[in-house]
């Protein structure tokens, strides 16, 4: 019999989901108090759908049916409902069966599953989402297969099963199609789920950005206030849809505001359907406003209101999603869509930005204003802009889903103060970056720095350096400042990606060109010799020089430096000076010359290369260049930094096409599985460290031998151990405070004989403490080499991470470590070894013999495979791994195991709940 705990209502099965059309629904377990909802739902289902469900006419549910469908033990029988506005729109249930199809209990691992979807909700992907969730529930309860019988005419439901991506069997029995699905996630089922997630979340954002009608709630009758400002922005920006103003304080006889927009007391009173509502009401009125919007079937909300606490935010999000709405905010600045067929400016800023190709996401309204202003001053506009404030619902992940397939967006700029789901963000960013650049600046990076109060997502515990490294590997351009975000975005939107790091430099000032040369070296670029133009060079000279530089096959990009000049010509005998056109005096002519040089080079078949211009005291040149699609910068360092990011992105794009492969290594997976089954605690969240003997056995099953050690509680035992292992040996303490601390005398190496070993044991115990405290061991000496550190950790936010560095101070003191997400490919393992600053020590630094990095890379791959195959392995540390010229030796290893619980990346789709 199920235990009382198992019969308790499983609240963790509750989830908000996004449907195919971008709307939301709530999935939750069906409970006994749902009887009336179930009857009402069934009455709204057509006779045909009922026939497909029960294989016979079934006009109404009996009292016995209602009880059976609402009372579950949530183990052998479970039911889920999808709800909108508190009403059922679909149900699914499973019943555990034995091999003969009879009702059964554990350990039977098969269940019969059946769905029913309200006819007006069919085609929205409800059944597909419910299959994911009931499958996750069944796996949690030890069910491994679903069986379903479907009438051949019910093609929609057959398609739900066959499209899910699970391994399945299909047969035809007694006039029905019988389907059997294995519930273990497969690569195809995960791909199907993520593709559906992408389409649904992208559509939910598209509905917000392209509404056919907008209602502004909280519009004052007289000028002033955020609501009135948003309404004015929508009107003056030329919004292509219908506008409505809502204010509960309006006189019942007053239907038109001075703006000419019709006004109403409630969204429910608006005669047209409202797609988007902008809420600019006091925080204590938000619950009422959201409820009215939900009852009016509004599709999405933008909440400008501030001063909303975390608990109130959670309730607002829950309420909005229960009605099928997505929510931006609270504390949002708003959103913008510059598309000609939309022209949406739902922000308090009156000026509508120009049309452009940059998608902008920011959590901060102030940063959002500054970003729009900075782009405008450079003659560039956004494709769309979202300032999400506390981002209690819609987040940067949702915008990435939208921009990934948005043809109007060519570059993505993001200012983030927190990353609620780094694992998902990394996955989405990698996919988007393969098509278009994603540039991110993150606030609250330093330890102790947290997102502003009220932000929904909690501060991540993962070190920022790790997150930045992993995001860079995903193709994200991580920059440090708001200025760098703009500089990089402007270059990427206006210029082609460079083919390499070689930069041609030309200019009419030696000083500026030399600064540019140094800046390129600092940023890891390869500057070419400077082409020095005379100080009096005019637009024509600049154009010819640029055309020559672009044609140079040894340059991948060109950096032009310009300063204004003063006349240097001497008068002739008559006192006249030949006319000239210095760049400072004719910025338009200079901008034309540079643009014409770029076009001429392209016309001659020269590969397109990025061009950036650095200028000082050239009033009007920035705008003149911007009108011609040429980015300009006030300092060489800023131009070089933007070029360096473009080079990184181009290199990542080139390498992403051949990421390598996870090699098929010879391992004993069954031995590891058996050991871990015995060693792993059953309770999620609890863990334990394996003993040295267990850790050595586990690692050996994956082809990682650990150099054996023998305990040495006294000198005689130490000598006996050395005889067993063979001299020379090392004598080491294993006390935690002295582990790996050769600098404190806790390690004695190259002990060649018995007398030396007894002397070393005596010195060790006399100087550092009693044997019981030191716990000394004897170990055979390894071949000399470079000591390295290999570490694998399961981070709850981002998944399993493999880290590498040199043992000791380089990694511990200087933080010189590199990271990769598991599973690691052969190409990534090679890159991991070479990514640390101290890597030259492994490759023959100062004439030393190079280390066997191929053997080291294999160790990295084996640790990665171990953690990928066995998620209960939550931490592995090999320290040190001595890399000799031939071979590697693992001298010490520790492993920690725990029940990892639910894998969010493998579970059913659900919106986050903070």
C-alpha positions in Angstrom: 0.0 0.0 0.0 1.2 3.5 -0.7 2.5 5.4 2.3 0.6 8.5 3.6 3.4 10.7 2.3 2.9 9.3 -1.2 -0.8 10.0 -1.0 -0.2 13.6 0.0 -0.9 16.2 -2.7 2.3 16.4 -4.8 2.6 20.2 -5.1 6.0 19.9 -6.9 4.1 18.5 -9.9 2.5 22.0 -10.4 4.0 24.0 -13.3 3.3 26.9 -15.6 3.8 26.1 -19.2 3.8 28.0 -22.5 1.6 26.7 -25.2 2.3 26.6 -29.0 0.5 29.9 -29.6 2.4 31.7 -26.9 -0.3 31.6 -24.2 0.2 30.0 -20.9 -1.6 27.4 -18.8 -1.2 25.8 -15.4 -0.5 22.1 -15.0 -1.4 20.6 -11.7 -2.4 17.3 -10.1 -6.2 16.6 -10.0 -7.5 16.5 -6.5 -10.8 15.4 -4.8 -12.1 19.0 -4.7 -11.9 19.2 -8.5 -15.2 17.2 -9.0 -17.3 20.2 -10.2 -14.5 21.5 -12.5 -14.2 18.0 -14.0 -17.9 17.8 -14.7 -18.0 21.3 -16.2 -15.0 20.4 -18.4 -16.6 17.2 -19.6 -19.8 19.0 -20.6 -17.7 21.3 -22.9 -16.1 18.4 -24.7 -17.7 17.3 -28.0 -19.4 13.9 -28.4 -16.7 13.0 -31.0 -13.9 13.7 -28.5 -15.7 11.7 -25.8 -16.1 8.8 -28.2 -12.3 8.9 -29.0 -11.6 8.8 -25.3 -13.9 6.0 -24.2 -14.4 4.1 -27.6 -18.2 4.4 -27.1 -20.8 7.1 -26.7 -20.3 8.6 -23.2 -22.5 11.7 -22.9 -21.9 12.3 -19.2 -19.8 11.1 -16.3 -21.4 9.1 -13.5 -20.7 9.8 -9.9 -18.5 6.8 -9.8 -16.5 8.1 -12.8 -16.1 11.5 -11.1 -14.8 9.9 -8.0 -12.4 7.6 -9.9 -11.0 10.5 -12.0 -10.5 12.9 -9.0 -9.2 10.5 -6.3 -5.7 9.3 -6.9 -2.9 7.8 -4.8 -0.4 9.7 -6.9 1.7 6.5 -7.2 -0.2 3.8 -9.1 -2.9 6.2 -10.3 -2.3 9.8 -11.1 -4.1 12.6 -13.0 -3.0 16.0 -14.2 -5.1 18.9 -15.5 -4.2 21.9 -17.6 -6.1 24.9 -16.5 -6.7 28.5 -17.7 -8.5 30.9 -15.4 -9.1 28.1 -13.0 -11.0 26.0 -15.5 -9.9 22.6 -16.9 -9.0 22.7 -20.6 -7.4 19.2 -20.7 -6.7 16.2 -18.5 -4.4 13.2 -18.6 -4.1 10.2 -16.3 -2.2 7.0 -15.9 -3.0 3.7 -14.2 -0.3 1.2 -13.4 -0.8 -2.2 -15.0 0.9 -5.5 -15.1 2.1 -7.5 -18.2 -1.5 -8.7 -18.7 -3.0 -5.2 -18.6 -4.5 -5.6 -15.2 -4.4 -2.9 -12.4 -1.1 -3.3 -10.5 1.2 -1.8 -7.9 4.9 -1.5 -7.7 7.2 -3.1 -8.9 5.1 -3.2 -12.1 6.7 -0.5 -14.3 4.1 0.0 -17.1 1.0 2.2 -17.0 -1.9 2.9 -19.3 -2.3 6.6 -20.3 -5.2 8.5 -21.7 -5.9 12.2 -22.6 -8.9 14.4 -23.1 -8.6 17.9 -24.5 -11.4 20.5 -24.8 -12.2 21.0 -28.5 -11.7 24.8 -28.5 -8.2 24.2 -27.0 -7.0 21.6 -29.5 -4.1 22.6 -31.8 -2.4 24.6 -29.0 0.0 21.8 -28.0 -1.8 21.1 -24.8 -1.6 17.3 -25.1 2.1 17.3 -26.1 2.9 19.4 -23.0 0.8 17.1 -20.7 2.5 14.0 -22.1 5.9 15.5 -21.0 4.6 16.2 -17.5 2.7 12.9 -17.0 5.8 11.1 -18.3 8.0 12.9 -15.7 5.5 12.0 -13.0 5.5 8.4 -14.0 9.3 8.2 -14.1 9.4 9.6 -10.6 7.0 6.8 -9.5 9.1 4.0 -11.1 7.1 3.7 -14.3 9.2 3.1 -17.3 6.7 2.6 -20.1 3.3 4.0 -21.2 0.8 2.0 -23.1 -2.1 3.7 -25.0 -4.9 2.4 -27.1 -6.2 4.9 -29.7 -8.9 4.6 -32.4 -7.3 4.8 -35.9 -9.5 7.8 -36.7 -8.0 9.8 -33.8 -5.1 10.9 -35.8 -4.4 13.9 -33.7 -3.7 11.9 -30.6 -1.7 9.3 -32.5 0.5 12.2 -33.7 1.0 13.4 -30.1 2.5 10.0 -29.2 4.5 9.5 -32.4 6.0 13.0 -32.5 7.2 12.9 -28.8 10.5 11.4 -29.7 10.4 8.5 -27.3 11.4 5.0 -28.4 8.0 3.3 -29.2 6.3 0.2 -30.5 3.1 0.2 -32.5 0.6 -2.5 -33.3 -3.0 -2.9 -34.3 -5.2 -4.9 -32.0 -9.0 -5.4 -31.8 -9.7 -2.4 -34.0 -7.4 0.0 -32.1 -3.9 1.2 -32.5 -1.8 0.1 -29.5 1.3 2.3 -28.7 4.0 1.5 -26.2 6.4 4.3 -25.3 9.7 4.0 -23.3 9.8 7.0 -21.0 13.6 7.3 -20.7 14.6 10.6 -22.4 16.3 10.2 -25.7 18.3 12.6 -27.8 15.3 12.9 -30.1 12.8 13.4 -27.3 15.0 16.2 -25.8 15.4 17.8 -29.2 11.6 17.6 -29.8 10.9 19.1 -26.4 13.4 22.0 -26.8 12.2 22.7 -30.3 8.6 23.0 -29.0 9.9 25.1 -26.1 11.7 27.5 -28.5 8.6 27.9 -30.7 6.3 28.5 -27.8 8.5 30.9 -25.9 9.4 32.8 -29.1 5.7 33.1 -29.9 4.9 34.4 -26.4 7.4 37.2 -26.9 6.2 37.9 -30.4 2.7 38.4 -29.1 4.0 41.0 -26.7 6.0 42.9 -29.3 3.4 42.9 -32.1 0.0 43.5 -30.5 -3.0 44.5 -32.6 -4.4 46.6 -29.8 -3.0 48.1 -26.6 -4.8 49.3 -23.5 -2.9 51.6 -21.1 -4.3 51.2 -17.6 -3.8 54.1 -15.2 -4.0 57.0 -17.7 -4.7 60.3 -16.0 -7.2 62.7 -17.6 -4.7 65.5 -17.6 -1.0 65.5 -18.8 1.4 63.9 -16.3 2.1 60.4 -14.9 3.6 57.3 -16.4 0.3 56.0 -17.9 -0.3 59.3 -19.8 3.3 59.4 -21.0 3.1 55.8 -22.4 -0.1 56.7 -24.2 1.5 59.8 -25.7 4.5 57.7 -26.8 2.2 55.2 -28.5 0.3 58.0 -30.3 3.3 60.0 -31.4 5.3 56.9 -32.4 2.6 56.0 -34.9 1.4 52.7 -33.3 -0.3 50.8 -36.1 -2.9 49.2 -33.9 -5.8 50.3 -31.8 -5.3 52.3 -28.6 -7.4 52.4 -25.4 -7.1 54.3 -22.2 -8.3 52.8 -18.9 -8.9 54.6 -15.6 -11.2 53.6 -12.8 -11.6 57.2 -11.8 -13.1 58.4 -15.1 -16.5 60.0 -15.0 -19.1 57.5 -16.4 -20.2 60.1 -19.0 -16.6 60.9 -20.1 -15.5 58.5 -22.9 -12.8 60.5 -24.7 -9.6 61.9 -23.3 -8.1 65.2 -24.6 -5.8 63.0 -26.7 -8.7 61.7 -28.7 -8.3 58.2 -27.4 -11.5 56.5 -26.1 -11.4 55.9 -22.4 -13.0 53.2 -20.2 -13.3 52.4 -16.5 -12.1 48.8 -17.0 -10.4 46.7 -19.5 -13.5 44.6 -19.5 -15.4 47.6 -20.9 -13.2 47.9 -24.0 -15.4 46.8 -27.0 -12.4 45.4 -28.9 -10.1 42.5 -27.9 -7.0 43.8 -26.1 -3.8 42.1 -26.9 -1.4 44.0 -24.6 -2.1 45.9 -21.4 0.4 48.4 -19.9 -0.2 48.8 -16.2 0.7 52.1 -14.7 -1.2 51.9 -11.4 -0.1 51.9 -7.8 1.2 48.7 -6.5 -1.8 48.0 -4.3 -4.1 48.1 -7.3 -2.1 45.6 -9.4 -4.0 42.5 -8.3 -7.3 44.0 -9.4 -5.9 45.2 -12.7 -4.3 41.8 -13.6 -7.5 40.0 -12.7 -9.6 42.3 -14.9 -7.1 41.8 -17.8 -7.3 38.1 -17.4 -11.1 38.1 -17.4 -10.9 40.2 -20.6 -8.7 37.6 -22.3 -5.7 40.0 -22.6 -2.7 38.2 -24.0 0.2 40.0 -22.2 1.1 42.6 -19.6 3.7 45.2 -19.1 3.9 46.3 -15.5 5.5 49.7 -15.0 4.5 49.9 -11.3 7.3 49.8 -8.8 7.5 49.0 -5.1 6.2 45.5 -5.5 7.6 43.0 -3.0 8.8 39.5 -3.8 5.7 37.8 -2.4 3.4 40.1 -4.3 5.5 39.5 -7.5 5.0 35.8 -7.2 1.3 36.2 -6.7 1.0 38.5 -9.7 3.0 36.1 -11.9 0.9 33.2 -10.7 -2.3 35.1 -11.4 -1.2 36.3 -14.8 -0.1 32.9 -16.0 -3.3 31.3 -14.7 -5.2 33.4 -17.2 -2.7 32.6 -20.0 -0.8 35.8 -19.9 3.0 36.6 -19.9 4.2 39.5 -17.8 7.0 42.0 -18.3 8.1 43.7 -15.0 7.3 44.8 -12.4 9.4 48.0 -12.5 9.7 47.8 -16.3 10.5 50.7 -18.6 8.5 49.0 -21.3 9.0 47.7 -24.8 9.6 48.9 -28.3 9.2 47.4 -31.8 10.4 49.6 -34.6 8.9 47.4 -37.4 7.0 49.6 -39.9 3.9 47.4 -39.6 3.8 47.8 -35.8 5.7 50.9 -34.6 5.2 50.1 -30.9 6.7 52.5 -28.3 5.2 51.3 -25.0 7.6 53.3 -22.8 7.3 56.7 -21.1 10.0 58.0 -23.6 8.2 60.1 -26.2 10.8 59.7 -29.0 10.3 56.7 -31.2 13.7 55.2 -32.1 14.8 54.8 -35.7 14.4 51.3 -37.3 17.6 49.2 -36.8 18.8 45.6 -36.5 19.9 45.4 -32.8 17.7 43.6 -30.3 18.2 45.1 -26.8 17.3 43.5 -23.5 17.9 45.2 -20.2 16.8 44.7 -16.6 17.5 48.3 -15.7 15.3 51.1 -17.0 18.1 53.7 -16.6 20.5 51.5 -18.6 17.9 50.9 -21.2 17.4 54.7 -21.7 21.2 55.1 -22.0 21.5 52.3 -24.5 18.8 53.7 -26.7 20.4 57.1 -26.5 23.9 55.8 -27.2 22.6 53.9 -30.3 20.7 57.0 -31.5 23.8 59.2 -31.2 25.6 56.7 -33.5 22.8 56.7 -36.0 21.6 53.2 -35.1 18.2 52.0 -33.9 16.9 48.8 -32.3 14.8 46.2 -34.0 13.1 45.7 -30.7 13.8 46.7 -27.1 12.6 45.2 -23.8 13.3 46.6 -20.3 12.1 43.9 -18.0 12.7 45.5 -14.6 12.5 42.9 -11.9 11.8 40.3 -14.7 9.5 38.2 -12.5 8.3 36.4 -15.6 9.6 37.3 -19.1 13.4 37.1 -19.0 16.5 37.3 -21.2 16.0 33.6 -22.1 12.6 34.3 -23.6 14.0 37.2 -25.7 16.8 34.9 -26.9 14.2 32.4 -28.1 12.5 35.2 -30.0 15.6 36.9 -31.5 17.0 33.6 -32.6 14.4 33.3 -35.3 13.7 37.1 -35.8 14.9 38.1 -39.2 14.8 41.8 -38.3 17.4 41.3 -35.6 21.1 40.9 -36.6 22.8 41.6 -33.2 21.7 41.1 -29.6 22.8 43.3 -26.8 21.9 42.4 -23.2 22.4 44.0 -19.8 21.8 41.4 -17.1 21.9 41.8 -13.3 21.2 38.1 -12.7 20.9 34.9 -14.7 18.2 32.8 -13.2 18.9 29.7 -15.2 22.5 29.8 -16.5 22.2 26.2 -17.9 19.3 27.2 -20.2 20.8 30.6 -21.0 24.0 29.0 -22.1 22.2 26.5 -24.3 20.0 29.2 -25.9 22.9 31.6 -26.3 25.0 29.0 -28.1 22.2 28.3 -30.6 21.6 32.1 -31.2 25.3 32.9 -31.4 25.6 30.4 -34.2 23.5 32.8 -36.3 24.0 36.3 -34.9 26.3 37.9 -32.3 25.1 38.0 -28.6 26.9 40.7 -26.5 26.4 40.7 -22.7 27.4 42.9 -19.9 26.5 41.7 -16.4 26.1 43.7 -13.3 26.5 42.4 -9.7 29.6 40.4 -10.7 31.7 40.8 -7.6 31.5 38.6 -4.5 29.0 40.3 -2.1 27.4 42.2 -4.9 23.8 41.3 -5.4 21.0 42.3 -7.8 18.8 45.2 -6.7 16.1 44.5 -4.2 12.9 43.2 -5.7 14.6 41.3 -8.6 12.9 38.0 -8.9 15.8 35.8 -9.7 18.1 35.1 -6.7 21.8 35.8 -6.9 23.7 32.8 -8.4 26.1 30.9 -6.2 28.3 30.0 -9.2 31.5 32.0 -9.3 31.2 34.8 -11.9 34.5 33.8 -13.5 33.1 30.3 -14.2 29.9 31.7 -15.6 31.8 34.1 -17.9 34.1 31.4 -19.1 31.2 29.0 -19.9 29.2 31.8 -21.7 32.3 32.7 -23.8 32.5 29.1 -24.8 28.9 29.3 -25.9 29.8 32.1 -28.2 28.6 35.0 -26.0 30.8 38.1 -26.1 31.1 39.0 -22.4 32.2 42.6 -22.0 32.9 44.5 -18.8 31.2 47.9 -19.3 28.2 49.6 -20.7 30.5 51.5 -23.1 32.1 48.2 -24.4 28.6 46.8 -24.9 27.7 49.8 -27.2 31.1 49.8 -28.9 31.0 46.1 -29.8 27.4 46.2 -30.9 27.9 49.1 -33.2 30.9 47.4 -34.9 29.1 44.1 -35.3 25.9 45.6 -36.8 27.7 47.8 -39.3 30.7 45.7 -40.3 31.4 42.2 -41.5 33.2 39.8 -39.2 37.0 39.8 -39.6 38.7 36.7 -41.0 41.5 36.9 -38.5 43.3 39.0 -35.9 45.6 41.0 -38.3 44.9 44.7 -38.3 46.1 47.4 -40.7 46.5 50.8 -39.2 46.7 54.1 -41.1 46.4 57.7 -40.1 47.6 61.3 -40.3 49.2 61.3 -36.8 52.1 59.1 -35.6 51.0 59.5 -31.9 47.5 58.2 -32.4 48.6 55.4 -34.7 51.2 54.2 -32.2 48.5 54.2 -29.5 46.3 52.2 -31.8 49.2 49.8 -32.4 49.8 49.3 -28.7 46.1 48.9 -28.0 45.8 46.1 -30.6 48.7 44.2 -29.0 47.2 44.6 -25.6 43.9 43.1 -26.9 45.6 40.1 -28.5 45.4 41.4 -32.1 48.2 41.4 -34.6 48.8 45.0 -35.9 50.5 45.5 -39.2 53.1 48.2 -39.6 51.5 51.6 -39.5 50.9 53.5 -42.7 51.7 57.0 -41.9 49.9 59.8 -43.9 51.2 63.3 -43.8 49.6 65.6 -41.3 48.1 67.6 -44.1 46.5 64.6 -45.8 43.1 65.3 -47.2 40.0 63.1 -47.8 41.4 61.8 -51.1 44.6 60.6 -49.5 42.7 58.8 -46.7 40.5 57.2 -49.3 43.4 55.9 -51.4 45.2 54.6 -48.3 42.2 52.8 -47.1 41.6 51.2 -50.4 45.2 50.0 -50.5 44.9 48.6 -46.9 41.7 46.8 -47.7 43.4 45.1 -50.7 46.3 43.9 -48.6 45.9 40.2 -48.1 47.9 40.4 -44.9 45.2 42.5 -43.1 41.9 41.2 -41.8 40.6 44.6 -40.6 41.6 48.2 -40.9 41.7 50.9 -38.2 41.8 54.5 -39.4 43.1 57.3 -37.1 42.2 60.9 -37.9 43.0 64.2 -36.1 42.3 67.7 -37.4 45.3 69.6 -38.8 46.4 73.2 -39.0 47.7 74.7 -42.3 51.4 74.1 -42.8 51.9 75.5 -46.3 54.1 78.6 -46.6 52.9 81.5 -48.8 54.5 82.0 -52.2 56.2 85.3 -53.2 52.8 86.9 -53.8 51.6 85.9 -50.3 49.1 83.3 -51.5 48.6 79.8 -50.1 47.2 76.9 -52.2 43.7 76.0 -51.2 43.3 72.7 -49.3 40.6 70.7 -47.6 41.8 69.5 -44.2 39.7 66.6 -42.7 38.8 68.7 -39.7 37.2 71.3 -42.0 35.2 68.9 -44.3 34.1 65.9 -42.3 31.5 65.1 -45.0 34.1 64.9 -47.6 36.3 62.6 -45.4 33.3 60.3 -44.6 32.5 60.1 -48.3 36.1 59.2 -49.2 36.2 56.4 -46.7 32.9 55.0 -47.7 33.8 55.2 -51.4 37.1 53.3 -50.7 35.2 50.5 -49.0 32.7 50.3 -51.9 35.5 50.4 -54.5 37.4 47.6 -52.7 34.2 45.5 -52.7 33.6 46.2 -56.4 37.1 44.9 -57.1 36.3 41.6 -55.5 38.3 42.2 -52.3 36.9 40.2 -49.4 34.9 42.4 -47.1 36.8 43.5 -44.0 35.7 45.6 -41.0 36.8 49.2 -40.9 36.8 51.3 -37.7 37.7 55.0 -37.4 39.3 56.7 -34.4 39.1 60.5 -34.4 39.8 63.3 -32.0 38.3 66.8 -32.0 36.5 66.1 -35.3 33.1 67.7 -34.7 30.3 66.1 -36.8 32.5 63.2 -38.1 30.8 60.6 -35.9 27.3 61.4 -37.3 28.7 61.7 -40.9 30.4 58.2 -40.6 27.3 56.7 -39.0 25.1 57.8 -41.9 27.5 55.9 -44.2 27.6 52.7 -42.0 31.1 53.3 -40.6 31.6 52.9 -36.8 33.8 55.5 -35.1 35.4 55.8 -31.7 37.0 58.6 -29.6 40.0 56.5 -28.5 42.1 53.8 -30.1 41.6 51.5 -27.1 37.8 51.5 -27.6 38.1 50.7 -31.3 40.7 48.0 -30.6 38.5 46.4 -27.9 35.5 46.3 -30.3 37.7 44.7 -33.0 39.0 42.1 -30.6 35.5 41.1 -29.6 34.6 40.8 -33.3 37.7 38.6 -33.9 36.7 36.4 -30.9 33.2 36.0 -32.3 34.4 35.2 -35.8 36.9 32.6 -34.4 34.1 31.0 -32.3 31.8 30.8 -35.3 34.5 29.1 -37.3 35.3 26.6 -34.6 31.7 25.9 -33.7 31.2 24.3 -37.0 33.6 21.5 -36.0 33.2 21.1 -32.2 34.9 17.7 -32.1 33.4 14.6 -30.7 33.0 12.7 -27.4 35.3 9.7 -28.0 34.2 6.2 -27.4 36.5 5.2 -24.5 36.9 1.7 -23.1 35.2 1.9 -19.7 33.5 -0.6 -17.3 30.2 1.2 -16.9 28.4 -1.7 -15.2 31.1 -1.9 -12.5 30.8 1.8 -11.8 27.0 1.6 -11.7 27.1 -1.3 -9.2 29.6 0.5 -6.9 27.6 3.8 -7.0 24.3 2.0 -6.3 25.7 0.8 -3.1 27.6 3.9 -2.2 25.0 6.7 -3.0 22.6 7.8 -0.2 19.0 7.4 -1.3 17.8 10.8 0.0 18.1 13.7 -2.5 20.3 16.5 -1.2 22.3 14.2 1.1 25.7 13.0 0.0 28.9 11.4 1.2 32.6 11.2 0.2 33.7 7.9 -1.1 36.5 6.2 0.8 39.9 6.2 -0.9 39.5 2.6 -1.8 36.0 3.2 -3.3 37.2 6.3 -5.2 40.1 4.3 -6.6 37.9 1.5 -7.7 35.4 3.9 -9.3 38.1 5.8 -11.2 39.8 2.6 -12.3 36.5 1.4 -13.9 36.8 4.4 -16.1 40.4 3.9 -17.0 41.9 6.3 -14.4 44.4 4.4 -12.1 45.3 6.1 -8.9 48.8 5.6 -7.6 48.4 3.2 -4.6 49.2 4.3 -1.1 49.6 2.3 2.1 49.0 3.6 5.6 52.0 4.2 7.8 50.8 4.6 11.4 54.4 4.0 12.6 57.9 3.8 11.2 57.9 0.0 11.0 54.6 0.1 9.0 56.1 2.7 6.8 59.1 0.5 6.0 56.9 -2.5 5.3 54.7 -0.4 3.0 57.8 0.8 1.1 59.1 -2.7 0.7 55.7 -3.7 -0.8 55.5 -0.7 -3.2 59.2 -0.6 -3.9 61.7 2.2 -3.3 62.0 5.2 -4.0 58.9 6.3 -2.2 57.2 9.4 -0.8 56.0 9.9 2.7 52.9 12.2 3.0 50.5 13.3 5.6 46.8 13.0 4.7 45.5 15.3 7.5 43.2 17.8 5.8 45.1 20.9 7.0 48.4 19.5 5.6 47.2 17.7 2.5 49.3 18.7 -0.5 51.3 21.1 1.6 54.9 20.3 0.8 55.8 23.9 1.8 54.9 23.0 5.4 56.9 19.8 5.4 54.0 17.5 5.0 55.5 15.7 2.0 58.9 14.0 1.8 59.9 12.8 -1.7 62.5 10.5 -3.3 63.2 8.5 -0.1 65.6 5.9 -1.4 66.0 3.5 1.5 64.9 2.2 4.9 67.1 4.5 7.0 66.1 7.5 5.1 62.4 6.6 5.5 62.7 6.1 9.3 64.5 9.4 9.5 61.9 11.2 7.5 59.1 9.6 9.6 60.8 10.8 12.8 61.2 14.4 11.4 57.6 14.4 10.2 56.1 13.4 13.5 58.4 15.5 15.7 57.8 18.6 13.6 54.1 18.4 12.8 52.4 16.1 15.3 51.5 12.6 16.3 50.9 9.9 13.7 47.2 9.7 14.8 46.8 13.4 13.8 48.9 13.3 10.6 47.7 10.0 9.2 50.8 9.4 7.2 50.9 7.2 4.1 53.6 5.8 1.9 53.4 6.1 -1.9 55.6 5.0 -4.8 57.3 7.8 -6.5 55.9 8.9 -9.9 58.0 10.0 -12.8 58.9 13.7 -12.6 56.6 16.1 -14.4 54.3 19.0 -14.1 51.7 18.8 -11.3 48.2 19.6 -12.5 44.7 19.7 -11.0 41.6 18.1 -12.6 38.3 18.8 -11.0 34.7 18.0 -11.9 31.7 19.5 -10.1 28.0 19.3 -10.4 26.8 22.9 -10.2 23.0 23.0 -9.5 22.6 26.1 -11.7 24.6 25.1 -14.8 25.2 21.4 -14.6 28.4 19.4 -14.5 31.6 21.4 -15.1 35.1 20.1 -15.8 37.9 22.4 -14.6 41.7 22.3 -15.1 44.7 24.1 -13.8 48.2 23.6 -12.5 48.4 22.2 -9.0 49.2 24.6 -6.1 49.5 28.4 -6.3 48.6 28.9 -10.0 45.1 27.6 -9.4 44.6 28.2 -5.7 46.2 31.7 -5.4 45.9 33.1 -8.9 42.7 31.4 -10.0 44.4 30.3 -13.2 41.8 27.6 -14.1 39.8 26.9 -17.2 36.3 25.4 -17.4 34.2 23.4 -19.8 30.6 22.0 -19.6 30.3 18.2 -19.5 30.3 16.3 -21.7 33.6 17.5 -23.1 34.7 16.7 -26.7 38.2 15.8 -27.7 38.6 19.3 -29.2 37.4 20.9 -26.0 39.7 18.8 -23.8 42.7 20.0 -25.9 41.5 23.6 -25.6 41.0 23.2 -21.8 44.7 22.3 -21.4 45.8 25.3 -23.5 43.4 27.8 -22.0 45.2 28.5 -18.7 47.8 31.3 -18.6 50.4 28.9 -17.2 49.9 26.4 -20.0 53.5 27.0 -21.5 54.9 25.0 -18.5 53.3 21.9 -20.2 54.8 22.6 -23.6 58.5 22.8 -23.1 58.9 26.2 -21.4 62.6 27.3 -21.2 63.9 24.2 -22.9 62.2 21.7 -20.7 61.0 18.5 -22.3 57.3 18.9 -23.3 54.7 17.0 -21.2 52.5 14.2 -22.5 49.4 16.5 -23.0 47.7 13.8 -25.1 47.6 11.5 -22.0 46.4 14.4 -19.9 43.6 15.2 -22.3 42.5 11.5 -22.1 42.2 11.8 -18.3 40.0 14.9 -18.8 37.8 13.1 -21.2 37.5 10.1 -18.9 36.4 12.3 -15.9 33.9 14.0 -18.1 32.5 10.7 -19.3 32.2 9.4 -15.7 30.2 12.5 -14.6 28.0 12.4 -17.7 27.2 8.7 -17.4 26.6 8.9 -13.6 24.9 12.1 -12.5 25.1 10.9 -8.8 28.9 11.7 -9.1 28.7 15.3 -7.9 32.4 16.0 -7.4 35.7 14.5 -8.5 39.1 15.9 -7.7 42.4 14.6 -9.0 45.1 16.5 -7.2 47.8 16.3 -8.3 47.9 14.7 -11.7 51.6 14.6 -12.6 52.1 14.9 -16.3 55.5 13.5 -17.3 57.1 13.6 -20.8 55.5 10.1 -21.2 52.3 9.3 -19.4 50.5 10.8 -16.4 50.1 9.7 -12.8 47.2 10.5 -10.5 48.7 10.7 -7.0 45.5 11.6 -5.1 41.8 11.5 -5.8 38.6 12.2 -4.0 35.0 11.6 -5.1 31.7 12.7 -3.6 28.4 11.1 -4.5 24.8 12.2 -3.9 21.3 11.6 -5.3 21.1 14.5 -7.8 17.3 14.5 -7.7 15.4 15.9 -10.6 17.4 16.9 -13.7 15.8 20.2 -14.8 17.4 19.9 -18.2 15.8 16.5 -18.8 12.4 17.2 -17.2 9.2 18.5 -18.8 9.0 22.1 -20.0 8.0 24.6 -17.3 8.3 28.3 -16.7 10.6 29.3 -13.8 9.1 30.1 -10.4 11.3 32.2 -8.2 
